[in-house]
Amino acid sequence: MPHGLHARPRLLGPNVFLEVRCLDMRACGLEECPGTSVGRRRPRSAVRPVESELVRLRIARAHRGRLGRTSVGGMLLLALFSVAVTGCTRAGSAEPANPTAKQSVPVTVATAELRDVPVQVRNIARAEPYLTVTVKPQVSGQISNIHFKEGQHVTEGEILVSIDARPFEAALQQAEAVLAKEEALAVDAEAQAKWQTELHGRGDAAQREYETAVAQAAALRAAVQADRAAVAKARLDLEYCFIRAPISGQTGARLADAGNVVKANETALVVLNQVSPLYVTFSVPEGLLGGIRMHQAAGALPVAVEFPSAAEPAEPAELTFINNQVDTTTGMIVLKATCPNQEHRLWPGQFLQAVLTLATLQDAVVVPARAVQIGQRGQFVYVVKDDATVEARAVETGVAAGEQVVIETGVAAGERVVTDGQLRLTPGASVQIREAQPPAASRPQEAKP
């Protein structure tokens, strides 16, 4: 291109332009001539204003006389720039050598196994005392002594509270004295009746005297019986002064202290709860009632009582009660299991987990529950074939047992299913099996310095 030719930037390739200006500013003699430059496409905001275009036109007219001398060199330079830019453009847009190459997807797998799976019903439960008794006095009086401590385990017949017995001892003595008097009168009346009977037999006694003696003896015999009952009542009242535990169980808070005057059958002294055995109460949906009753007819149904802490072993129990009606507001029915609770691990009011076992499925195919996916056509799993590719296979699931689920149809024992990495899989995709990471709780922890 001749020296002195000024032109607009020319596009040579994607985002590449060539701007030719004077190669020798000294020969040009114009200070506005910056030379020749090659660069990237300028944004519209970087284009020079109209004044810059007028300057370019003036430079072009001034250099028009020198076109002949530099035309050959300029054309060679333009050709070199064109070749260089074209090579860069092709090199920058080159595609990978094998764009269709497939990469294996890393996944974790598990093997379908045959297991005996229990059919279970789980729900939240609450422990309830087998028996609850509110201890009240049967005689009125002043409390003289408290014989138990709050929260103590007491046995049946153990003395809990003593009431001042002196008034009742005096009443007993009085009743016994009245009985002795009546017994003496009864003996005399019997003798009089016997004598009058002999006289009446010989005809020496009047009829009236005979009848009176016999009636007097009978009245005194009845009086003796009444006095004996009064003595028994006095002795019973005296015994009631020593209040005993009606059942074996745990005592609650003390409701009356020594020195208080209590009234018969009104004042509560303490509440006893029998905790061994103990009830575990829980509810199940009414739809399960038929199956529960059917399995219960075949034999006792075991219940495992689990604690909130998984580290504690479960307590064994047995289903012993099904309520006689369904709650119409919730559609649930109340069940009760009886737990021996020999070690008193369960406590009334405690919230637990009741696991009712109805039956056991023999040799069922199980896989991890996380292997089962849900698609447009239902549930499916990815089965790893021998050639390290996967197949999406529809399955029908059954009952769940912890982290495992029963596969009724679709997977056979011994087949491998994908448990992690399903999001990147498609049918026929190649997989790379990696070792499953252990749970965080089971990973060894480094010792701290």
C-alpha positions in Angstrom: 0.0 0.0 0.0 1.6 3.4 -0.9 3.0 5.5 1.8 0.6 8.1 3.1 -2.7 6.3 2.3 -5.1 6.6 5.2 -8.3 4.4 5.2 -10.9 3.1 7.6 -10.1 0.0 9.6 -10.7 -3.1 7.4 -12.2 -6.3 8.9 -9.9 -9.3 8.3 -11.5 -11.9 10.6 -13.7 -12.4 13.6 -13.1 -9.4 15.9 -9.8 -8.5 14.0 -9.3 -5.4 11.9 -6.4 -3.8 10.0 -5.9 -0.1 10.0 -3.2 1.1 7.5 -1.6 4.5 8.0 1.8 6.0 7.2 4.8 3.8 7.8 7.2 6.7 8.1 5.9 9.7 10.0 9.1 11.7 9.0 8.4 11.1 5.3 4.8 12.0 5.8 5.6 15.2 7.6 2.2 15.2 9.4 2.0 15.0 13.2 -1.5 13.5 13.0 -0.3 10.3 11.2 0.2 7.6 13.8 1.5 4.9 11.6 -0.1 1.4 11.0 -1.7 -0.8 13.6 -3.5 -4.2 13.8 -5.8 -5.0 16.6 -9.2 -6.2 17.8 -12.6 -4.8 16.8 -13.3 -1.6 18.6 -16.7 -1.2 20.3 -19.0 1.4 18.9 -18.3 3.7 21.9 -14.6 3.8 20.9 -15.1 5.1 17.2 -13.7 8.5 16.7 -16.0 11.5 16.2 -16.6 13.3 12.9 -13.6 15.6 13.4 -11.2 12.7 13.3 -12.6 11.6 10.0 -11.9 15.1 8.5 -8.3 14.9 9.6 -7.9 11.6 7.9 -9.2 13.0 4.6 -6.7 15.9 4.8 -3.9 13.4 5.4 -5.0 11.3 2.4 -4.9 14.3 0.1 -1.5 15.3 1.2 -0.1 11.8 0.6 -1.8 11.1 -2.7 1.2 12.1 -4.7 3.4 9.4 -3.1 1.1 6.4 -3.9 3.2 5.0 -6.7 6.4 4.6 -4.6 4.9 2.4 -1.8 2.1 0.5 -3.5 4.1 -2.8 -3.9 5.4 -2.8 -0.3 1.9 -2.0 1.1 0.3 -4.8 -0.8 2.8 -7.3 0.5 2.3 -6.1 4.0 -1.4 -6.4 3.7 -1.0 -9.9 2.4 1.2 -10.9 5.3 -1.3 -9.5 7.8 -4.1 -11.3 6.1 -2.4 -14.7 6.2 -1.4 -14.2 9.9 -4.9 -13.2 11.0 -6.5 -16.0 9.0 -4.2 -18.6 10.6 -4.9 -17.2 14.1 -8.6 -17.3 13.5 -8.5 -21.0 12.3 -6.3 -22.0 15.2 -8.7 -20.3 17.7 -11.8 -22.0 16.4 -10.4 -25.5 16.1 -12.7 -28.2 17.5 -11.7 -31.1 19.7 -10.2 -34.1 18.0 -13.0 -36.4 19.3 -16.0 -34.4 20.4 -18.3 -37.5 20.5 -16.1 -39.4 23.0 -18.2 -40.5 26.1 -17.0 -40.2 29.6 -17.9 -42.7 32.4 -20.1 -41.4 35.1 -18.8 -42.2 38.7 -21.5 -43.9 40.7 -21.9 -46.0 43.9 -23.8 -49.3 43.7 -25.4 -51.9 46.0 -26.3 -55.5 45.4 -29.9 -56.6 45.8 -30.1 -59.2 48.6 -32.6 -61.8 49.9 -33.7 -61.1 53.5 -36.4 -61.8 55.9 -38.2 -58.5 56.3 -40.7 -57.9 59.1 -44.0 -56.1 58.3 -44.2 -53.4 60.9 -46.3 -50.5 62.0 -44.5 -47.6 63.6 -46.0 -44.7 65.6 -45.3 -42.4 68.5 -46.3 -43.9 71.8 -46.7 -42.8 75.4 -46.0 -44.7 78.6 -48.9 -45.0 81.0 -49.0 -46.6 84.5 -50.6 -50.0 84.8 -52.5 -48.8 87.9 -53.0 -45.4 89.4 -54.3 -45.0 93.0 -54.9 -41.7 94.9 -54.4 -42.6 98.5 -57.0 -41.0 100.9 -57.7 -41.6 104.6 -60.8 -43.7 105.6 -61.1 -42.0 109.0 -60.8 -38.4 110.0 -58.0 -37.2 112.3 -54.7 -35.6 112.6 -51.7 -36.9 110.7 -49.1 -38.0 113.2 -46.3 -39.3 110.9 -45.3 -39.7 107.2 -43.5 -43.0 106.5 -42.5 -42.5 102.9 -40.3 -40.3 100.8 -41.4 -38.7 97.6 -40.6 -40.8 94.6 -39.9 -43.9 96.7 -40.9 -47.4 95.4 -43.2 -49.0 98.0 -44.7 -52.4 98.2 -48.3 -53.4 98.8 -49.2 -53.2 102.5 -46.4 -50.9 103.5 -47.4 -48.1 105.9 -47.5 -44.7 104.2 -49.2 -42.4 106.7 -50.2 -42.6 110.4 -53.1 -40.8 111.9 -53.4 -40.1 115.7 -54.9 -43.4 117.0 -55.7 -42.4 120.6 -59.4 -41.5 120.0 -59.9 -44.7 118.1 -58.2 -46.8 120.8 -60.6 -45.3 123.3 -63.6 -46.0 121.1 -62.5 -49.6 120.8 -62.2 -50.0 124.6 -65.7 -48.5 125.1 -67.1 -50.9 122.5 -65.5 -53.8 124.2 -66.9 -52.8 127.6 -70.4 -52.5 126.2 -70.0 -55.9 124.7 -68.9 -57.4 128.0 -71.9 -55.9 129.8 -74.4 -57.2 127.2 -72.8 -60.6 127.3 -73.3 -60.8 131.1 -76.9 -59.7 130.8 -77.4 -62.2 128.1 -76.1 -65.0 130.3 -78.6 -64.1 133.0 -81.5 -63.8 130.6 -80.7 -67.2 129.2 -80.8 -68.7 132.7 -84.1 -67.0 133.5 -85.6 -68.2 130.2 -84.5 -71.7 131.0 -86.0 -71.7 134.5 -89.3 -70.3 133.2 -89.4 -72.9 130.6 -89.1 -75.7 133.2 -91.8 -74.1 135.3 -94.1 -73.6 132.3 -93.6 -77.3 131.5 -94.9 -78.4 135.0 -97.7 -75.8 134.9 -96.3 -73.9 137.8 -95.5 -70.6 135.8 -97.8 -68.2 134.3 -97.8 -68.0 130.5 -97.0 -64.3 130.6 -93.9 -64.7 132.7 -92.6 -67.5 130.5 -93.0 -65.4 127.3 -91.3 -62.4 128.9 -88.3 -64.4 130.0 -87.8 -66.0 126.6 -88.1 -62.6 124.8 -85.6 -61.0 127.2 -83.1 -63.7 126.5 -83.4 -63.3 122.7 -83.1 -59.5 122.9 -79.9 -59.7 124.9 -78.5 -62.2 122.4 -79.1 -59.7 119.6 -77.6 -56.9 121.7 -74.5 -59.0 122.1 -74.2 -59.5 118.4 -74.5 -55.7 117.8 -71.9 -55.0 120.4 -69.6 -57.4 118.8 -70.1 -55.6 115.4 -69.3 -52.3 117.2 -66.1 -53.7 118.5 -65.1 -54.9 115.1 -65.9 -51.5 113.6 -63.8 -49.8 116.3 -60.9 -52.1 115.6 -61.2 -51.4 111.9 -61.2 -47.6 112.5 -58.1 -48.1 114.6 -56.5 -50.0 111.8 -57.4 -47.3 109.3 -55.3 -44.9 111.4 -52.3 -46.6 109.7 -52.7 -46.0 106.0 -51.0 -48.7 103.9 -50.1 -48.9 100.2 -52.9 -50.6 98.3 -50.5 -51.5 95.4 -46.8 -51.7 94.7 -45.6 -48.7 92.8 -43.9 -45.4 92.9 -45.0 -42.6 95.2 -45.6 -39.1 93.8 -45.4 -35.8 95.6 -46.6 -35.6 99.2 -50.0 -33.9 99.2 -50.4 -33.5 103.0 -47.8 -33.1 105.8 -47.7 -34.3 109.4 -49.9 -32.2 111.7 -52.7 -31.6 109.2 -56.2 -32.7 110.1 -57.6 -34.8 107.3 -61.1 -35.8 106.5 -62.2 -39.3 105.7 -62.5 -40.1 101.9 -61.8 -36.5 100.9 -58.2 -35.4 101.6 -55.6 -36.8 99.1 -52.3 -37.9 100.7 -50.3 -39.2 97.8 -50.7 -40.8 94.3 -49.2 -44.2 93.6 -48.4 -45.4 90.0 -47.7 -49.0 89.2 -44.9 -49.0 86.7 -44.1 -52.7 86.5 -45.8 -53.9 84.3 -46.6 -50.7 82.4 -48.9 -49.8 79.4 -47.5 -48.3 76.2 -50.3 -46.5 74.3 -50.2 -45.6 70.7 -52.6 -45.0 67.7 -52.8 -46.5 64.2 -54.9 -45.5 61.2 -58.2 -47.2 61.0 -57.3 -48.8 57.7 -54.8 -51.1 59.5 -57.4 -52.4 62.0 -58.5 -55.3 59.9 -54.9 -56.6 59.3 -54.0 -56.1 63.0 -57.1 -58.1 64.2 -56.4 -60.8 61.6 -52.8 -61.3 62.7 -53.7 -61.1 66.4 -56.2 -63.9 66.0 -53.3 -66.1 64.8 -51.2 -65.3 67.8 -49.8 -62.7 70.1 -48.3 -59.7 68.3 -45.0 -58.4 69.6 -44.3 -54.7 70.1 -40.8 -53.2 70.4 -40.7 -50.1 72.5 -37.9 -47.8 71.2 -36.4 -44.9 73.1 -35.7 -41.5 71.5 -32.0 -42.2 71.8 -31.1 -44.9 69.3 -28.2 -46.1 71.5 -30.6 -47.6 74.1 -32.0 -51.1 73.4 -35.7 -51.5 72.9 -38.0 -52.9 75.5 -40.1 -55.9 74.6 -43.9 -55.7 74.9 -47.1 -57.4 73.7 -50.2 -56.0 72.2 -53.0 -56.5 74.8 -55.7 -54.0 74.0 -57.6 -52.6 71.0 -60.0 -49.8 71.7 -63.7 -50.5 71.0 -64.2 -47.5 68.7 -62.3 -45.4 66.2 -61.8 -41.7 66.9 -64.1 -40.0 64.3 -62.1 -36.7 64.4 -58.8 -38.3 63.5 -59.6 -41.7 62.0 -57.2 -43.3 64.4 -57.7 -46.2 66.9 -56.0 -46.6 70.2 -53.9 -49.6 71.0 -52.1 -50.7 74.2 -49.1 -52.9 74.7 -48.2 -54.3 78.0 -44.5 -54.1 78.9 -43.0 -56.0 81.9 -40.6 -53.1 82.6 -38.7 -55.1 85.1 -35.8 -52.6 85.2 -38.1 -49.6 85.4 -36.5 -48.1 82.2 -39.9 -46.8 81.1 -41.7 -44.1 83.1 -45.3 -42.9 83.0 -45.8 -40.0 80.6 -42.6 -40.7 78.6 -42.9 -40.4 74.8 -41.5 -43.4 72.9 -41.7 -45.2 69.6 -43.9 -48.3 69.3 -43.0 -50.8 66.6 -45.8 -53.4 66.1 -44.7 -56.4 64.1 -47.6 -58.1 62.2 -45.7 -60.7 60.1 -42.4 -61.5 58.4 -41.7 -61.7 54.7 -39.5 -64.7 53.9 -36.7 -64.3 51.3 -37.7 -60.9 50.0 -35.5 -58.9 47.6 -34.3 -55.7 49.2 -32.3 -52.8 48.0 -31.3 -49.5 49.6 -34.3 -47.1 49.5 -32.1 -44.3 48.0 -31.7 -46.5 44.9 -35.4 -46.1 43.9 -36.1 -43.1 41.7 -39.4 -41.6 40.6 -40.0 -40.8 36.9 -42.9 -40.0 34.6 -43.9 -43.7 34.4 -43.5 -44.4 38.1 -40.7 -45.8 40.2 -37.5 -47.2 38.6 -33.9 -48.1 39.4 -30.7 -48.0 37.4 -29.3 -51.5 37.0 -25.6 -51.9 36.2 -25.1 -54.5 33.5 -22.0 -56.6 32.9 -20.6 -54.1 30.3 -20.5 -51.3 32.8 -23.6 -49.5 31.3 -26.8 -48.8 33.1 -30.4 -49.8 32.3 -33.4 -47.9 33.7 -35.8 -50.6 35.0 -39.3 -50.1 36.3 -39.9 -51.6 39.8 -42.7 -52.1 42.3 -41.8 -51.5 45.9 -43.2 -53.1 49.0 -42.7 -52.5 52.7 -39.8 -50.5 54.0 -37.5 -51.8 56.7 -35.2 -49.1 57.9 -33.0 -47.9 55.1 -34.0 -50.9 52.9 -37.1 -51.3 50.8 -38.6 -54.5 49.4 -38.7 -54.8 45.6 -41.6 -57.0 44.6 -41.0 -56.9 40.8 -38.2 -55.6 38.6 -35.0 -56.6 40.2 -33.6 -60.0 41.0 -31.3 -60.9 43.9 -27.6 -60.4 43.0 -28.2 -57.5 40.5 -26.4 -54.3 41.2 -28.3 -51.0 41.4 -27.1 -47.4 41.5 -27.4 -45.8 44.9 -25.7 -42.4 44.2 -25.0 -40.4 41.0 -28.4 -41.0 39.3 -28.8 -37.4 38.2 -26.0 -37.7 35.6 -27.2 -41.0 34.2 -29.3 -41.9 31.1 -30.2 -45.3 29.8 -27.1 -46.9 28.2 -24.7 -44.5 29.9 -21.2 -45.9 30.9 -20.5 -45.8 34.6 -17.4 -46.1 36.8 -18.1 -47.8 40.1 -16.6 -46.0 43.1 -16.4 -47.1 46.7 -19.2 -45.8 48.9 -18.2 -43.2 51.5 -18.9 -44.4 55.1 -21.4 -42.2 57.1 -19.9 -39.3 58.9 -20.6 -40.8 62.3 -18.6 -44.0 61.5 -15.6 -42.2 60.0 -12.5 -42.3 62.3 -11.7 -39.0 63.8 -8.2 -37.7 64.1 -6.8 -37.3 67.6 -6.5 -33.7 68.6 -3.1 -32.6 70.0 
